[in-house]
Amino acid sequence: MEITELRNETVEWDAFVRSNADGSPFHLIAWKRAVEESFGHKSRYLLARRAGAIEGVLPLFEVRGFPRGRSLVSVPYAVYGGICASTDSARHALLNAASDLAQRRGVSYLELRHRRDQGLGLQPKELYVTFSKEISSNEEENLEAIPRKQRRMVRQGMKHGLRSEVSTDHLDRFYEIYCENLRRLGSPVFPRSLFRAIVAAFDKECQLLTVWDGNRMIAGVLTLFYEDQALPYYGAALYEARELAPNDFMYWELMRYAAAAGYRIFDFGRSRVGTGSHDFKRHWGFEPTPLPYQYVLIRSKSMPNLSPSNPKFQTAVRLWQRMPLALTKLIGPRVVRYLP
C-alpha cells in the first residue's frame, strides 16, 4: 500500500469519494479551497494506492488551535470527514500515515470526524448526533411526514405571508442575520470571507435560501448539494421574528426546493444532544444517529472539548452575549480561526 499526499486537484479523488459509502457528502476539493482561502490552514490530503489505483483518501488540515496548540483535523469547520476507503487495509494504512504525520508535526491530537465507526479501535466522543432521512418527490407526502405540531408551525409561516427566495445575491444580508444569531447564542462568528469562498468554490453545489416578511429578510440557510443529498449547513433567523415561525417555514421551503430539484436525502446536520436544535430536528420526525468522532492523542492526555456546552467556556459565552454586535463581528473571525 502506497500513501502519498495530494499535490494537485484531481477528478480521480472526487470520483472515488462519490462512489464510496464512507465518503463525505460534499465536495472535499471545494472545501479545501474554501478553508485554505479563508483561514490559511494548510491541507494535507492523503491518498492510499495499490498498484496505482486509489483505495482510500483522508482529507486533513493542520490547524493552530486554542488552548491546545496545533492539531490535525478531518475536516475543520465541517460536520463530516475522516477516512474514506474501500478496503480495511487502506483504512488502517491511512490511520497509520496520519498518526505518523501528527507525530512528526508535533500536534496535540488527530481528529477524525467519521459518520460511522470504521473498526479502527479508536474511542469515539459521544457528543454529537446527525439527522438525515429520505424525502419524497411528492410535496404532499413530505408535508404529511412532518409531525402534526411542527406541520402547524410550517403553516403558521404560510399564514403570515412569508416568502422564500433562492439566490446567493443576498449573501451579505444573510451574513448580518447570522452574526446577530451567533452573538445571541454566545458563539464567535465565522468570517464573511468563508461564506463567499464556499459559494465561489462550490458553485452550483451551493445555494442560499432566504425568508422574507415583506421586504425584510428574517432568515436564511446556506445549503450544500451533493449527488442526491441536500445539506443545510449554516442557518439563522432573527429572534424578534420568532412569532412568525421563520425557521419552520425556511426548512420546509428548502425541503420543497430540494425535492423539486430531484434530491432524495435531506440531511438536517449535526446537533449536540440535549440542545434546542436537537429537539427541533426530532420534532420534524428525524431520528438522531450518533456521530463517532474519533481521536489519536499525541501530546494531549484527553480528548479535546471545544463545545460551547463545556462548563469552562460558560463565562466566555455570557460575556460574548453582552458584547456589542459590531465588536463580535470584528473579533469573532479572529477567534474562530483557532476553534475549528
Number of C-alpha atoms within 10 A of each C-alpha: 15 15 19 15 14 16 10 8 12 10 9 10 17 17 10 19 22 16 10 14 12 20 25 22 21 24 19 20 18 19 20 23 18 22 23 15 16 19 19 14 17 16 22 21 21 20 25 25 17 12 8 9 12 19 22 29 28 27 27 26 23 21 22 19 19 15 10 14 15 20 26 30 23 26 26 24 15 15 20 22 25 27 25 25 25 19 11 14 14 24 23 18 19 26 19 13 18 23 19 13 15 22 16 9 13 15 22 24 25 26 24 26 23 23 21 15 16 17 9 11 8 14 13 18 16 13 16 19 19 22 20 19 14 15 22 20 16 11 16 10 11 16 18 10 15 17 14 14 10 18 18 14 18 23 15 18 23 15 10 14 12 19 18 17 16 17 13 17 10 15 20 13 14 24 20 15 19 23 22 22 20 20 24 17 13 22 21 23 23 23 21 17 15 18 19 15 19 23 22 15 20 21 12 11 18 22 21 22 24 28 26 17 17 11 8 8 21 25 27 31 25 23 19 24 21 18 14 15 22 28 22 22 16 15 21 23 23 17 14 8 14 14 11 20 19 30 24 21 23 28 20 21 20 25 23 20 16 23 23 14 11 15 21 19 21 23 20 21 22 22 22 18 16 10 10 10 15 22 15 15 20 14 16 19 15 22 14 21 14 20 23 21 25 21 21 20 19 17 16 15 9 12 17 15 11 14 13 15 13 9 10 12 13 13 10 13 19 15 11 21 18 12 13 11 17 11 11 23 20 13 14 20 19 16 18 18 22 16 16 18
